[in-house]
Amino acid sequence: MARVVGGRLRLFVGLAVLAELAVFLVVAGWIGIGWTLLATLATSALGWLLLARQGTRALTELRDRARSRQAAGRELGDAGLVAVGGLLMVLPGFLGDVLGLLCLLPGTRGLVRAALTRFVIGRIPVALRPPVRVRSARTEPLGGPAAGGSTRMTPLVIEGEIVRDVPEDRPPVS
């Protein structure tokens, strides 16, 4: 399993480097090598500035959630996207800069989050995908009122079944 993941990761990184090199050469042919190098340095500097600003904002939101003892799922995801976006912006390359900018800007971060969510949920087995709806019904207490006129509560039995929405093209997992 680790070998397969490592092989896929190496393939992805190799293809990304080749794509970045191809875009760099196209841009250099279009505007010249000097301007291309200057643009690369400028986007890296912009990445540092955006990372500092958005990173501070994301960490502040996380701290506020921790103080108010509320779940910080979205804020934690935003902090991760800001970190990845900052790394992509700081590294040289125009394709990485575009992806990093999408992760760093608050207006487009939601789009990246939604795309990642769809990707991750698509990799989860159908039986474990959200939402899981539960239908239940209460029945009468077993044995009637407590013996001896006691006011003690008798336990209720709750019967139910788990109902999963399974697309018709996929068989349910047993």
Secondary structure, DSSP 8 states (H G I E B T S, - for coil): -HHHHHHHHHHHHHHHHHHHHHHHHHHHHHH-HHHHHHHHHHHHHHHHHHHHHHHHHHHHHHHHHHHTT---HHHHHHHHHHHHHHHHHHSS-HHHHHHHHHHHSHHHHHHHHHHHHHHHHHHS-GGG-S-EEEEEEE---TTSS-GGG--------EEEEEEE---TTS----
